Amino acid sequence: MHNKLMKRLLTSTVMLGSLMAGAAWAVVDKAPACPDVFADMPLSFNYQDNGNGTITDSETGYTWFRCSAGQVWSDGKCKGRAIIRNFEEAQAWAAQAQVADMTNWRIPEIDEMSSIIEKDCRSPAVDVNAFPGIEPENYWSSEDNFWISSMAWSLFFFKGDYYSKQGKVFELRFMLIEDK
């Protein structure tokens, strides 16, 4: 009898835990899509449009290319496909990039990338008026994982989460930030 009671109690606890976890997930998943949130808004006052496909964040001073690497800025939009590269190839591509009449580009650090995340919306979790070329995908940062040399940091723009254990051999999208 005691074993039966314990089994029922354990089963009930597991079921309750599952329901609670599901409820927490549902709350997170109900965040509105950023393209819907920013649809009818002008470019945020936090960003200065430099007129060449770049913007400068007035809070951080960072200058960003508004599109994913590989895309071009034309007629106020990001056009073409984002390129994907493994970690080392992405770093080399960024260092040689000639984008928006500038040649001093690099891939941003994870903290720099985190500075543009919009926590109240998703898919992608950025101001899409400022960054219309960012897709809700994983993007490389410029930072190695200091514990495991075969891995690096990446940011998942669907919700703005970042990861320290992304294998460097994987091919991901990446952004460009001015190297000052």
Z-matrix of the N, CA and C atoms (Angstrom, degrees):
N
C 1 1.449
C 2 1.523 1 111.18
N 3 1.312 2 116.14 1 -43.12
C 4 1.456 3 121.63 2 -179.54
C 5 1.534 4 110.75 3 -61.15
N 6 1.336 5 117.21 4 -42.26
C 7 1.464 6 121.13 5 179.14
C 8 1.522 7 111.97 6 -64.69
N 9 1.338 8 116.65 7 -39.16
C 10 1.461 9 120.90 8 178.03
C 11 1.528 10 111.50 9 -63.08
N 12 1.298 11 116.13 10 -43.64
C 13 1.459 12 121.74 11 179.10
C 14 1.524 13 110.64 12 -63.67
N 15 1.310 14 116.39 13 -44.38
C 16 1.471 15 120.71 14 179.17
C 17 1.531 16 110.35 15 -63.69
N 18 1.321 17 117.05 16 -39.63
C 19 1.458 18 121.24 17 179.56
C 20 1.541 19 110.43 18 -63.72
N 21 1.347 20 116.39 19 -44.50
C 22 1.468 21 120.55 20 178.42
C 23 1.525 22 111.21 21 -63.50
N 24 1.317 23 115.85 22 -43.00
C 25 1.457 24 120.77 23 179.38
C 26 1.523 25 110.85 24 -62.46
N 27 1.323 26 115.83 25 -44.23
C 28 1.462 27 120.43 26 178.80
C 29 1.518 28 110.72 27 -63.90
N 30 1.322 29 117.28 28 -44.57
C 31 1.463 30 121.87 29 178.68
C 32 1.528 31 110.76 30 -61.19
N 33 1.312 32 117.11 31 -44.00
C 34 1.466 33 121.03 32 178.93
C 35 1.517 34 111.20 33 -63.14
N 36 1.314 35 116.96 34 -40.79
C 37 1.466 36 121.59 35 179.46
C 38 1.517 37 110.56 36 -64.08
N 39 1.340 38 116.85 37 -44.15
C 40 1.470 39 120.81 38 179.18
C 41 1.521 40 109.89 39 -63.84
N 42 1.332 41 117.52 40 -43.36
C 43 1.462 42 120.73 41 179.57
C 44 1.523 43 111.37 42 -63.65
N 45 1.309 44 117.00 43 -43.20
C 46 1.459 45 120.96 44 178.21
C 47 1.525 46 110.49 45 -62.65
N 48 1.332 47 115.87 46 -43.33
C 49 1.472 48 119.94 47 177.84
C 50 1.514 49 111.51 48 -60.71
N 51 1.331 50 116.70 49 -40.40
C 52 1.465 51 120.80 50 178.39
C 53 1.515 52 111.07 51 -64.84
N 54 1.324 53 116.96 52 -42.69
C 55 1.461 54 120.53 53 178.48
C 56 1.519 55 111.14 54 -63.04
N 57 1.318 56 116.24 55 -42.45
C 58 1.468 57 120.19 56 179.74
C 59 1.511 58 110.59 57 -65.64
N 60 1.335 59 117.59 58 -41.56
C 61 1.467 60 120.60 59 178.60
C 62 1.516 61 109.56 60 -63.70
N 63 1.336 62 116.97 61 -41.21
C 64 1.459 63 120.73 62 177.84
C 65 1.510 64 111.72 63 -63.21
N 66 1.328 65 116.90 64 -39.70
C 67 1.457 66 121.00 65 179.06
C 68 1.522 67 110.43 66 -65.31
N 69 1.322 68 117.41 67 -40.59
C 70 1.463 69 120.45 68 178.86
C 71 1.518 70 109.79 69 -64.79
N 72 1.314 71 116.91 70 -40.65
C 73 1.465 72 120.50 71 179.61
C 74 1.527 73 109.99 72 -63.91
N 75 1.316 74 116.32 73 -42.75
C 76 1.463 75 120.49 74 -178.16
C 77 1.522 76 111.04 75 -62.12
N 78 1.312 77 118.42 76 -36.84
C 79 1.459 78 121.78 77 179.10
C 80 1.526 79 109.99 78 -65.60
N 81 1.330 80 117.07 79 -45.06
C 82 1.459 81 121.34 80 179.66
C 83 1.516 82 110.06 81 -64.11
N 84 1.336 83 116.82 82 -41.40
C 85 1.448 84 122.11 83 -175.73
C 86 1.523 85 112.85 84 -70.51
N 87 1.320 86 118.77 85 -13.59
C 88 1.459 87 121.71 86 -178.20
C 89 1.522 88 113.18 87 -85.01
N 90 1.306 89 117.38 88 3.38
C 91 1.465 90 119.55 89 176.94
C 92 1.526 91 108.41 90 -61.48
N 93 1.322 92 117.21 91 138.90
C 94 1.467 93 119.05 92 -179.37
C 95 1.531 94 111.23 93 -69.00
N 96 1.291 95 115.98 94 157.65
C 97 1.462 96 121.20 95 176.51
C 98 1.529 97 108.91 96 -73.34
N 99 1.318 98 116.91 97 132.97
C 100 1.470 99 120.64 98 -179.43
C 101 1.531 100 112.69 99 -57.56
N 102 1.349 101 119.84 100 -38.49
C 103 1.475 102 117.30 101 176.62
C 104 1.526 103 112.99 102 -57.78
N 105 1.334 104 117.61 103 -32.79
C 106 1.469 105 120.22 104 176.73
C 107 1.525 106 111.27 105 -73.08
N 108 1.321 107 117.14 106 -40.36
C 109 1.467 108 122.30 107 -178.67
C 110 1.523 109 110.74 108 -63.55
N 111 1.336 110 117.33 109 -42.26
C 112 1.463 111 121.10 110 -174.19
C 113 1.527 112 113.54 111 -97.37
N 114 1.342 113 117.58 112 6.81
C 115 1.469 114 122.05 113 -173.09
C 116 1.520 115 113.87 114 -54.75
N 117 1.304 116 118.14 115 -46.00
C 118 1.465 117 120.86 116 -174.36
C 119 1.518 118 113.21 117 -107.73
N 120 1.323 119 116.64 118 19.70
C 121 1.464 120 120.41 119 -177.75
C 122 1.525 121 110.59 120 -105.04
N 123 1.325 122 116.07 121 147.57
C 124 1.468 123 118.70 122 172.57
C 125 1.531 124 109.39 123 -76.24
N 126 1.302 125 116.69 124 173.43
C 127 1.456 126 121.56 125 175.99
C 128 1.528 127 109.23 126 -57.45
N 129 1.317 128 116.48 127 132.92
C 130 1.461 129 122.28 128 -178.27
C 131 1.526 130 110.99 129 -56.92
N 132 1.337 131 116.09 130 146.14
C 133 1.462 132 120.56 131 177.29
C 134 1.529 133 111.68 132 -64.51
N 135 1.342 134 117.87 133 -13.72
C 136 1.474 135 120.72 134 177.09
C 137 1.521 136 112.26 135 -71.36
N 138 1.327 137 115.99 136 -18.82
C 139 1.468 138 119.96 137 -176.33
C 140 1.514 139 111.22 138 -115.22
N 141 1.324 140 115.01 139 134.14
C 142 1.458 141 120.95 140 174.37
C 143 1.522 142 107.50 141 -101.82
N 144 1.329 143 116.08 142 122.02
C 145 1.460 144 121.35 143 177.00
C 146 1.525 145 107.93 144 -77.81
N 147 1.319 146 116.54 145 119.47
C 148 1.469 147 120.76 146 -177.61
C 149 1.525 148 112.67 147 -87.45
N 150 1.347 149 116.96 148 -0.47
C 151 1.463 150 121.58 149 174.15
C 152 1.520 151 115.27 150 78.44
N 153 1.318 152 118.20 151 4.02
C 154 1.469 153 120.86 152 -177.43
C 155 1.532 154 113.02 153 -128.08
N 156 1.336 155 116.30 154 19.23
C 157 1.461 156 119.56 155 -176.95
C 158 1.511 157 112.79 156 91.93
N 159 1.332 158 116.12 157 7.36
C 160 1.462 159 120.37 158 176.14
C 161 1.522 160 109.01 159 -119.99
N 162 1.323 161 115.01 160 157.35
C 163 1.455 162 121.63 161 172.48
C 164 1.518 163 107.90 162 -133.75
N 165 1.320 164 115.31 163 152.87
C 166 1.457 165 121.03 164 176.14
C 167 1.522 166 108.03 165 -116.10
N 168 1.310 167 115.26 166 128.59
C 169 1.461 168 122.51 167 178.68
C 170 1.528 169 107.18 168 -81.08
N 171 1.328 170 117.19 169 117.20
C 172 1.468 171 120.78 170 -176.40
C 173 1.523 172 112.39 171 -69.18
N 174 1.330 173 118.14 172 -23.23
C 175 1.462 174 120.74 173 179.40
C 176 1.531 175 112.34 174 -78.82
N 177 1.330 176 116.67 175 -38.61
C 178 1.472 177 119.93 176 -175.35
C 179 1.521 178 113.34 177 -105.05
N 180 1.326 179 116.77 178 -21.42
C 181 1.457 180 121.07 179 -175.55
C 182 1.524 181 113.32 180 82.70
N 183 1.326 182 118.42 181 0.58
C 184 1.466 183 121.63 182 -179.58
C 185 1.521 184 110.30 183 -73.24
N 186 1.317 185 115.93 184 139.59
C 187 1.456 186 121.58 185 171.91
C 188 1.517 187 107.96 186 -108.44
N 189 1.322 188 115.58 187 126.17
C 190 1.462 189 123.75 188 -174.58
C 191 1.523 190 110.83 189 -116.74
N 192 1.329 191 116.14 190 147.21
C 193 1.461 192 120.26 191 163.62
C 194 1.516 193 105.48 192 -79.95
N 195 1.319 194 118.15 193 132.12
C 196 1.465 195 122.45 194 -171.00
C 197 1.527 196 113.79 195 -75.03
N 198 1.308 197 117.41 196 -15.17
C 199 1.460 198 122.39 197 -177.12
C 200 1.526 199 109.97 198 -107.49
N 201 1.308 200 115.85 199 168.39
C 202 1.460 201 120.20 200 170.80
C 203 1.525 202 108.33 201 -71.66
N 204 1.326 203 117.10 202 153.13
C 205 1.467 204 120.89 203 177.45
C 206 1.525 205 108.81 204 -56.55
N 207 1.331 206 114.89 205 136.66
C 208 1.458 207 121.17 206 -179.01
C 209 1.514 208 113.15 207 100.33
N 210 1.319 209 117.27 208 -24.20
C 211 1.455 210 120.44 209 176.40
C 212 1.524 211 109.05 210 -84.43
N 213 1.310 212 116.03 211 164.57
C 214 1.466 213 121.14 212 175.97
C 215 1.522 214 108.68 213 -121.41
N 216 1.327 215 115.34 214 150.83
C 217 1.462 216 122.09 215 176.94
C 218 1.514 217 107.31 216 -95.07
N 219 1.331 218 116.29 217 119.98
C 220 1.461 219 120.65 218 -178.85
C 221 1.520 220 109.06 219 -149.17
N 222 1.319 221 116.32 220 131.40
C 223 1.466 222 122.20 221 178.72
C 224 1.533 223 112.68 222 53.72
N 225 1.333 224 116.09 223 39.44
C 226 1.455 225 121.00 224 176.75
C 227 1.514 226 115.29 225 74.88
N 228 1.339 227 117.39 226 17.54
C 229 1.470 228 121.46 227 -179.03
C 230 1.523 229 110.75 228 -140.93
N 231 1.333 230 113.82 229 158.58
C 232 1.463 231 120.42 230 172.24
C 233 1.521 232 107.10 231 -87.13
N 234 1.314 233 115.86 232 128.39
C 235 1.466 234 119.99 233 -178.46
C 236 1.520 235 109.71 234 -125.47
N 237 1.312 236 114.41 235 151.95
C 238 1.455 237 120.49 236 -179.78
C 239 1.517 238 110.93 237 90.71
N 240 1.311 239 114.68 238 -177.72
C 241 1.468 240 120.91 239 -178.25
C 242 1.520 241 111.70 240 -99.26
N 243 1.304 242 113.99 241 143.07
C 244 1.465 243 119.66 242 172.53
C 245 1.523 244 107.78 243 -68.30
N 246 1.315 245 116.39 244 143.01
C 247 1.458 246 119.04 245 176.04
C 248 1.519 247 109.44 246 -90.26
N 249 1.291 248 115.77 247 154.24
C 250 1.457 249 120.85 248 174.73
C 251 1.519 250 107.86 249 -122.42
N 252 1.325 251 115.49 250 139.32
C 253 1.457 252 122.38 251 -178.55
C 254 1.520 253 108.47 252 -144.05
N 255 1.337 254 115.78 253 159.80
C 256 1.462 255 118.00 254 171.10
C 257 1.527 256 107.58 255 -73.89
N 258 1.299 257 116.98 256 173.66
C 259 1.469 258 121.77 257 -172.15
C 260 1.531 259 112.27 258 -56.19
N 261 1.330 260 117.25 259 -52.31
C 262 1.475 261 120.66 260 -176.80
C 263 1.524 262 111.49 261 -65.28
N 264 1.329 263 117.61 262 -42.96
C 265 1.464 264 121.14 263 179.45
C 266 1.528 265 111.33 264 -64.54
N 267 1.315 266 116.96 265 -37.70
C 268 1.470 267 121.11 266 179.03
C 269 1.528 268 110.60 267 -64.29
N 270 1.334 269 116.99 268 -43.49
C 271 1.467 270 120.66 269 179.35
C 272 1.540 271 110.24 270 -61.66
N 273 1.331 272 115.88 271 -43.59
C 274 1.472 273 120.59 272 -179.78
C 275 1.532 274 110.67 273 -66.14
N 276 1.334 275 116.99 274 -41.97
C 277 1.460 276 120.68 275 -179.87
C 278 1.523 277 110.10 276 -61.17
N 279 1.323 278 116.62 277 -46.08
C 280 1.469 279 121.08 278 -178.69
C 281 1.528 280 111.26 279 -61.90
N 282 1.317 281 116.92 280 -41.09
C 283 1.473 282 121.00 281 -178.53
C 284 1.528 283 111.94 282 -65.28
N 285 1.326 284 117.48 283 -25.55
C 286 1.469 285 121.91 284 -179.56
C 287 1.529 286 113.44 285 -101.40
N 288 1.313 287 116.84 286 -1.04
C 289 1.473 288 121.31 287 -173.36
C 290 1.520 289 112.16 288 -64.73
N 291 1.326 290 114.89 289 139.05
C 292 1.458 291 122.94 290 171.98
C 293 1.526 292 105.87 291 -120.34
N 294 1.328 293 115.28 292 93.88
C 295 1.461 294 122.13 293 -173.15
C 296 1.524 295 108.64 294 -130.21
N 297 1.322 296 116.18 295 136.92
C 298 1.469 297 122.04 296 177.70
C 299 1.527 298 111.56 297 55.07
N 300 1.315 299 115.84 298 42.21
C 301 1.473 300 122.71 299 179.66
C 302 1.525 301 112.76 300 58.27
N 303 1.324 302 116.86 301 26.98
C 304 1.469 303 122.12 302 179.04
C 305 1.528 304 108.80 303 -129.60
N 306 1.333 305 115.09 304 150.86
C 307 1.466 306 119.91 305 179.10
C 308 1.524 307 112.90 306 -124.51
N 309 1.310 308 117.48 307 2.87
C 310 1.473 309 120.69 308 -176.60
C 311 1.526 310 111.31 309 -101.95
N 312 1.333 311 116.36 310 63.91
C 313 1.455 312 122.08 311 -177.33
C 314 1.519 313 111.47 312 -107.60
N 315 1.318 314 114.53 313 156.72
C 316 1.458 315 122.89 314 172.05
C 317 1.516 316 107.71 315 -153.40
N 318 1.320 317 116.27 316 169.55
C 319 1.462 318 121.20 317 174.03
C 320 1.524 319 107.04 318 -83.08
N 321 1.327 320 118.20 319 137.42
C 322 1.472 321 120.19 320 -177.32
C 323 1.531 322 113.43 321 -71.76
N 324 1.317 323 114.45 322 155.93
C 325 1.471 324 121.29 323 172.59
C 326 1.528 325 108.50 324 -74.54
N 327 1.310 326 116.25 325 163.45
C 328 1.466 327 120.47 326 -176.14
C 329 1.533 328 111.54 327 -62.02
N 330 1.323 329 118.98 328 -37.28
C 331 1.465 330 121.05 329 178.65
C 332 1.531 331 111.34 330 -67.71
N 333 1.313 332 116.36 331 -36.51
C 334 1.462 333 119.62 332 176.54
C 335 1.523 334 110.29 333 -64.50
N 336 1.321 335 116.46 334 -44.17
C 337 1.464 336 120.65 335 178.75
C 338 1.527 337 110.76 336 -63.24
N 339 1.317 338 116.12 337 -40.97
C 340 1.464 339 120.46 338 -179.43
C 341 1.526 340 111.89 339 -62.45
N 342 1.332 341 117.12 340 -24.94
C 343 1.469 342 120.45 341 -177.91
C 344 1.526 343 112.75 342 -67.47
N 345 1.324 344 118.87 343 -17.31
C 346 1.471 345 120.65 344 -179.45
C 347 1.532 346 112.61 345 -102.50
N 348 1.321 347 117.31 346 1.73
C 349 1.461 348 121.07 347 -178.19
C 350 1.521 349 110.68 348 -72.18
N 351 1.319 350 115.68 349 134.84
C 352 1.461 351 123.61 350 173.09
C 353 1.526 352 106.36 351 -99.13
N 354 1.319 353 117.56 352 111.28
C 355 1.466 354 121.88 353 -174.52
C 356 1.532 355 113.50 354 -75.50
N 357 1.318 356 118.82 355 -18.25
C 358 1.457 357 120.96 356 -173.87
C 359 1.529 358 114.26 357 -94.21
N 360 1.327 359 117.15 358 2.51
C 361 1.460 360 119.64 359 178.22
C 362 1.528 361 108.92 360 -148.46
N 363 1.329 362 116.19 361 176.80
C 364 1.464 363 120.19 362 -173.65
C 365 1.527 364 110.92 363 -147.41
N 366 1.282 365 114.93 364 173.89
C 367 1.473 366 126.57 365 168.10
C 368 1.523 367 115.69 366 61.46
N 369 1.305 368 121.71 367 62.74
C 370 1.457 369 129.82 368 -6.79
C 371 1.524 370 111.73 369 -86.45
N 372 1.305 371 116.55 370 158.46
C 373 1.470 372 122.71 371 -176.10
C 374 1.524 373 111.50 372 -85.63
N 375 1.336 374 115.80 373 55.30
C 376 1.466 375 122.45 374 177.03
C 377 1.522 376 108.63 375 -141.06
N 378 1.319 377 115.48 376 164.02
C 379 1.463 378 121.32 377 171.55
C 380 1.531 379 106.02 378 -70.44
N 381 1.316 380 116.55 379 105.55
C 382 1.466 381 120.38 380 -174.79
C 383 1.527 382 112.49 381 -72.05
N 384 1.314 383 118.43 382 -12.39
C 385 1.465 384 120.14 383 172.11
C 386 1.523 385 109.85 384 -74.60
N 387 1.308 386 116.56 385 -34.43
C 388 1.464 387 121.17 386 178.07
C 389 1.526 388 111.49 387 -81.53
N 390 1.339 389 116.66 388 -37.69
C 391 1.470 390 122.17 389 -175.40
C 392 1.526 391 110.36 390 -127.97
N 393 1.333 392 117.64 391 69.56
C 394 1.466 393 119.97 392 -175.72
C 395 1.528 394 114.02 393 -69.03
N 396 1.310 395 118.24 394 -15.69
C 397 1.462 396 120.53 395 -178.03
C 398 1.515 397 114.60 396 -95.34
N 399 1.323 398 117.91 397 -0.49
C 400 1.464 399 120.28 398 -178.62
C 401 1.528 400 108.86 399 -82.99
N 402 1.305 401 115.15 400 129.65
C 403 1.459 402 121.63 401 -177.80
C 404 1.530 403 109.59 402 -103.78
N 405 1.326 404 117.32 403 158.03
C 406 1.467 405 120.12 404 -179.84
C 407 1.537 406 111.40 405 -77.29
N 408 1.314 407 115.30 406 63.70
C 409 1.468 408 123.43 407 -175.36
C 410 1.524 409 109.57 408 -133.07
N 411 1.331 410 116.26 409 175.48
C 412 1.463 411 122.37 410 173.67
C 413 1.527 412 109.88 411 -76.78
N 414 1.328 413 116.25 412 136.71
C 415 1.467 414 123.07 413 177.49
C 416 1.522 415 108.47 414 -126.45
N 417 1.329 416 115.47 415 141.33
C 418 1.467 417 119.75 416 175.67
C 419 1.518 418 111.49 417 -67.38
N 420 1.324 419 116.21 418 145.76
C 421 1.462 420 122.03 419 161.53
C 422 1.526 421 105.00 420 -100.62
N 423 1.304 422 117.29 421 178.81
C 424 1.467 423 120.46 422 178.47
C 425 1.524 424 112.23 423 -91.21
N 426 1.328 425 116.85 424 2.45
C 427 1.467 426 119.82 425 -171.39
C 428 1.519 427 114.30 426 -99.82
N 429 1.332 428 113.49 427 131.02
C 430 1.464 429 120.78 428 171.81
C 431 1.522 430 109.29 429 -70.82
N 432 1.311 431 115.81 430 155.59
C 433 1.461 432 121.24 431 168.38
C 434 1.527 433 105.45 432 -79.01
N 435 1.313 434 117.99 433 118.79
C 436 1.465 435 120.19 434 -174.36
C 437 1.518 436 113.07 435 -76.28
N 438 1.337 437 118.59 436 -7.78
C 439 1.460 438 121.19 437 176.48
C 440 1.530 439 111.79 438 -93.38
N 441 1.337 440 115.31 439 -37.29
C 442 1.467 441 120.63 440 -175.28
C 443 1.525 442 107.80 441 -129.07
N 444 1.323 443 117.09 442 108.34
C 445 1.467 444 120.98 443 -171.65
C 446 1.528 445 114.28 444 -65.97
N 447 1.315 446 118.80 445 -17.54
C 448 1.469 447 120.66 446 179.40
C 449 1.535 448 112.00 447 -86.35
N 450 1.336 449 117.06 448 5.19
C 451 1.462 450 121.02 449 -178.08
C 452 1.526 451 111.01 450 -127.90
N 453 1.334 452 114.84 451 162.00
C 454 1.465 453 121.01 452 -179.15
C 455 1.525 454 109.00 453 -144.75
N 456 1.328 455 115.54 454 170.78
C 457 1.454 456 122.44 455 178.97
C 458 1.530 457 110.19 456 -83.67
N 459 1.318 458 115.33 457 141.22
C 460 1.460 459 121.13 458 173.76
C 461 1.523 460 108.27 459 -138.61
N 462 1.326 461 115.72 460 161.93
C 463 1.452 462 121.21 461 178.12
C 464 1.522 463 108.51 462 -123.10
N 465 1.328 464 115.50 463 130.29
C 466 1.463 465 122.40 464 179.28
C 467 1.521 466 107.59 465 -94.46
N 468 1.322 467 116.75 466 106.28
C 469 1.457 468 121.23 467 -173.40
C 470 1.523 469 114.45 468 -75.24
N 471 1.332 470 118.48 469 -2.48
C 472 1.458 471 118.19 470 175.51
C 473 1.526 472 109.59 471 -61.54
N 474 1.342 473 116.40 472 -50.01
C 475 1.470 474 120.60 473 179.33
C 476 1.520 475 113.06 474 -121.50
N 477 1.309 476 118.80 475 -5.44
C 478 1.456 477 121.12 476 179.26
C 479 1.512 478 114.29 477 90.47
N 480 1.335 479 116.95 478 17.56
C 481 1.465 480 120.67 479 178.06
C 482 1.527 481 110.29 480 -82.53
N 483 1.323 482 116.06 481 148.92
C 484 1.462 483 118.29 482 175.46
C 485 1.518 484 110.73 483 -121.00
N 486 1.334 485 113.98 484 154.76
C 487 1.457 486 121.65 485 -173.62
C 488 1.524 487 110.12 486 -131.42
N 489 1.315 488 116.24 487 139.17
C 490 1.462 489 120.55 488 -179.84
C 491 1.516 490 112.46 489 -98.49
N 492 1.311 491 118.10 490 -6.78
C 493 1.463 492 120.26 491 -175.34
C 494 1.521 493 111.65 492 -118.16
N 495 1.318 494 116.39 493 54.73
C 496 1.457 495 122.00 494 175.71
C 497 1.521 496 107.28 495 -97.13
N 498 1.330 497 117.45 496 118.61
C 499 1.458 498 120.94 497 -179.85
C 500 1.520 499 111.25 498 -59.82
N 501 1.325 500 117.65 499 130.04
C 502 1.466 501 122.27 500 -176.95
C 503 1.520 502 113.30 501 -63.83
N 504 1.325 503 117.54 502 -17.52
C 505 1.463 504 120.79 503 -179.91
C 506 1.522 505 112.25 504 -77.49
N 507 1.336 506 117.39 505 -18.85
C 508 1.460 507 120.05 506 -179.89
C 509 1.520 508 110.07 507 -70.29
N 510 1.311 509 116.26 508 149.18
C 511 1.452 510 121.45 509 178.61
C 512 1.524 511 108.96 510 -99.86
N 513 1.341 512 115.24 511 122.07
C 514 1.462 513 121.96 512 -178.62
C 515 1.522 514 110.29 513 -129.13
N 516 1.300 515 115.49 514 166.54
C 517 1.466 516 122.08 515 171.26
C 518 1.527 517 108.08 516 -74.93
N 519 1.328 518 116.16 517 168.62
C 520 1.462 519 119.96 518 175.51
C 521 1.518 520 109.92 519 -156.21
N 522 1.324 521 114.48 520 159.15
C 523 1.461 522 123.47 521 179.86
C 524 1.515 523 109.42 522 -106.15
N 525 1.320 524 115.00 523 171.16
C 526 1.453 525 120.92 524 176.44
C 527 1.528 526 109.63 525 -125.36
N 528 1.330 527 114.41 526 136.86
C 529 1.458 528 121.99 527 175.37
C 530 1.525 529 106.96 528 -129.74
N 531 1.335 530 115.46 529 145.90
C 532 1.463 531 118.89 530 -179.90
C 533 1.523 532 109.99 531 -64.96
N 534 1.326 533 115.33 532 134.12
C 535 1.453 534 122.31 533 177.79
C 536 1.519 535 107.96 534 -92.61
N 537 1.324 536 115.84 535 102.76
C 538 1.485 537 120.04 536 -176.85
C 539 1.510 538 111.12 537 -92.35
